[in-house]
């Protein structure tokens, strides 16, 4: 799918830079309130920085992942804001 993640880089301050299959790229800031329940381990910067791509999704050790279509919406929204 066009929203499949093909590259991810964990940056400082809980920010992910992602590039999608269709060439769209940008950053997403992960808010602490987004990291609850099963995603609580992502509050640990050491774990957060271990982000990698698996099957088109941003993933972390322990079976954590972030749906690529959700990330895509966030990046496109941010790109539109920046380019107003």
Rosetta silent file (secondary structure, phi, psi, omega in degrees, C-alpha in Angstrom):
SEQUENCE: XXXXXXXXXXXXXXXXXXXXXXXXXXXXXXXXXXXXXXXXXXXXXXXXXXXXXXXXXXXXXXXXXXXXXXXXXXXXXXXXXXXX
SCORE:     score description
SCORE:     0.000 S_00000001
   1 L     0.000  158.167 -178.779    0.000    0.000    0.000 S_00000001
   2 L   -64.240  -23.939 -178.579    1.079    3.585   -0.507 S_00000001
   3 L   -92.441    4.233  176.073    1.163    4.152    3.260 S_00000001
   4 L   -61.366  133.962  177.523    3.571    1.310    3.988 S_00000001
   5 E   -77.683  132.055  178.019    6.580    2.611    5.886 S_00000001
   6 E  -112.935  -14.825  178.277    9.855    1.948    4.066 S_00000001
   7 E  -154.621  140.629  177.172   12.207    3.838    6.387 S_00000001
   8 E  -141.058  145.620  176.040   12.055    5.049    9.988 S_00000001
   9 E  -139.998  121.740  175.422   14.432    6.948   12.187 S_00000001
  10 E   -79.220  126.882  179.668   13.846    7.610   15.884 S_00000001
  11 E  -113.017  179.218 -178.106   14.922   11.147   16.691 S_00000001
  12 L   -64.234  162.415  175.726   15.221   13.044   19.940 S_00000001
  13 L    57.993   41.870  175.940   12.234   14.002   22.067 S_00000001
  14 L    55.400   43.140  178.697   10.068   11.015   21.094 S_00000001
  15 E  -114.191  136.632  174.810    9.943   12.005   17.444 S_00000001
  16 E  -110.831  134.156  167.277    9.874    9.598   14.520 S_00000001
  17 E  -100.741  128.876 -178.881   10.936   10.497   10.992 S_00000001
  18 E  -131.154  148.533  172.465    9.216    8.172    8.515 S_00000001
  19 E  -124.917  134.510 -176.229    9.224    7.689    4.744 S_00000001
  20 E  -103.151  166.325 -176.716    6.358    5.896    3.036 S_00000001
  21 L   -58.235  -29.536 -179.479    6.188    3.790   -0.113 S_00000001
  22 L   -86.838    3.782  177.248    4.709    6.679   -2.110 S_00000001
  23 L    97.009  -13.892  177.296    7.637    8.970   -1.199 S_00000001
  24 L   -64.459  137.291  176.612    5.843   11.068    1.418 S_00000001
  25 E  -143.846  159.123  178.800    8.045   11.660    4.444 S_00000001
  26 E   170.519 -173.605 -176.996    7.919   13.664    7.629 S_00000001
  27 E  -114.387  153.382  176.449    8.017   13.579   11.379 S_00000001
  28 E  -132.752  126.884  175.863    5.552   12.549   14.045 S_00000001
  29 E   -91.378  124.456  179.732    5.926   13.535   17.688 S_00000001
  30 L   -89.637  117.600 -179.536    4.772   10.767   20.008 S_00000001
  31 L   -82.049  145.030  179.751    2.965   12.238   23.004 S_00000001
  32 H   -54.834  -36.282 -179.886    3.345   10.523   26.396 S_00000001
  33 H   -67.775  -18.371  175.380   -0.428   10.044   26.612 S_00000001
  34 H   -76.248  -15.885 -175.431   -0.224    8.022   23.366 S_00000001
  35 L  -105.331   66.959  177.187    2.061    5.564   25.175 S_00000001
  36 L  -121.171  169.612  179.457   -0.291    3.875   27.573 S_00000001
  37 H    60.189 -128.788 -176.935   -1.324    0.281   28.040 S_00000001
  38 H   -64.762  -23.999 -179.930    0.577   -2.023   25.733 S_00000001
  39 H   -88.496    0.643 -178.799    2.546    0.958   24.329 S_00000001
  40 H   -53.295  -34.714  178.359    3.800    2.084   27.773 S_00000001
  41 H   -58.792  -22.102 -178.777    7.314    0.682   27.107 S_00000001
  42 H   -70.808   -9.939  174.300    7.767    3.372   24.443 S_00000001
  43 H   -68.626  -21.537  177.991    8.071    5.955   27.217 S_00000001
  44 L   -80.525  116.901 -177.667   11.565    4.558   27.769 S_00000001
  45 H   -58.002  -32.417  179.448   13.893    6.447   25.367 S_00000001
  46 H   -63.566  -43.634  178.739   16.156    3.404   25.018 S_00000001
  47 H   -70.664  -44.193 -178.340   13.255    1.313   23.730 S_00000001
  48 H   -55.580  -41.277 -177.504   11.800    4.140   21.624 S_00000001
  49 L   -69.679   -6.706  179.897   15.104    4.548   19.741 S_00000001
  50 L   -89.189   14.964 -179.081   14.944    0.873   18.683 S_00000001
  51 L   -57.921  140.972  176.776   12.223    1.582   16.093 S_00000001
  52 E  -149.326  169.221  179.301   12.508   -0.394   12.865 S_00000001
  53 E   -98.888  130.325  175.527   10.330   -1.277    9.865 S_00000001
  54 E  -140.740  121.040  179.282    8.621   -4.659    9.731 S_00000001
  55 L    53.945   38.889  175.908    5.982   -5.560    7.142 S_00000001
  56 L    80.985    6.204 -179.849    5.403   -1.878    6.315 S_00000001
  57 E  -122.197  151.045  171.113    4.824   -0.775    9.914 S_00000001
  58 E   -73.553  128.004 -175.474    7.007    0.976   12.475 S_00000001
  59 E  -132.020  162.799  176.389    7.817   -1.679   15.057 S_00000001
  60 E  -136.515  160.475  176.386    9.733   -2.109   18.279 S_00000001
  61 L   -56.125  149.350  179.149   11.071   -5.129   20.131 S_00000001
  62 L    90.390    9.935  176.343    8.445   -7.050   22.068 S_00000001
  63 L    83.700   13.213  177.792    5.855   -7.012   19.292 S_00000001
  64 E   -81.458  140.457  174.222    4.941   -3.315   19.507 S_00000001
  65 E  -152.373  166.255 -179.549    3.940   -1.577   16.303 S_00000001
  66 E  -125.297  124.453 -177.275    2.156    1.503   14.999 S_00000001
  67 L   -55.646  125.690 -175.459   -0.395    1.181   12.211 S_00000001
  68 H   -63.861  -32.155 -179.666    1.125    2.763    9.098 S_00000001
  69 H   -66.787  -32.804  176.486   -2.133    4.341    7.927 S_00000001
  70 H   -68.079  -45.881  176.455   -2.375    6.227   11.223 S_00000001
  71 H   -60.162  -42.031 -178.780    1.204    7.484   10.902 S_00000001
  72 H   -59.021  -46.222  178.548    0.548    8.468    7.296 S_00000001
  73 H   -58.579  -42.902 -179.855   -2.417   10.642    8.311 S_00000001
  74 H   -63.729  -44.337 -179.134   -0.293   12.359   10.968 S_00000001
  75 H   -65.943  -46.411 -179.419    2.583   13.050    8.568 S_00000001
  76 H   -62.099  -40.894  177.379    0.330   14.346    5.780 S_00000001
  77 H   -59.735  -44.704  179.742   -1.490   16.588    8.264 S_00000001
  78 H   -67.161  -37.473  178.532    1.856   17.998    9.458 S_00000001
  79 H   -65.412  -41.244  179.306    3.146   18.507    5.909 S_00000001
  80 H   -65.220  -39.639  177.528    0.015   20.451    5.004 S_00000001
  81 H   -62.745  -45.058 -176.375    0.367   22.647    8.113 S_00000001
  82 H   -67.357  -29.092 -175.767    4.020   23.354    7.346 S_00000001
  83 L   -99.648   13.560 -177.383    3.297   24.223    3.729 S_00000001
  84 L   -54.070    0.000    0.000    0.278   26.501    4.297 S_00000001
